[in-house]
Amino acid sequence: MAAENAVLEQKLAALRHVFRDGLGGRMTEIDDAHQEFAMADSDSASRAAVGKIQALSHKLVGTAGTFGFAPVGDAARDLEEVCVDLAGSVQAGDAEAMNRIENLVGALGRVVADAPDEVD
């Protein structure tokens, strides 16, 4: 039983490492979607970009929690919740919405940059 637990723990550690290594790519996807939102020239394009940010942050919430990166999950959840609130009503050029999302994307980026290489 102890040997099986050790093997399982090694596998989980490897998955955590893969997750950590992929955080930069996930953040790039969120940054790209954020830029799409900032550049959107129609309400429908704005809503599509916010929906994309919401979907990407939602995925990050779940996986971050699974692998023990709670601060990343918390920051991603904050971003997701704002996107859910804005999804159906955001308009192109909405400065308040842009500021809210920009601040939360920035906060998430800082948490991702500070994420430890290993978690206990």
Buried (B, 14 or more C-beta within 10 A) or exposed (E): EEEEEEEEEEEBEEEBBEBBEEBEEBBEBBBBBBEBBEEBEEBEBBBBBBBBBBBBBBBBBEBBBEBBBEBBBBBBBBBBBBBBBBBEEBEBEBEEBBEBBEEBBBBBBEBBEEBEEEBE
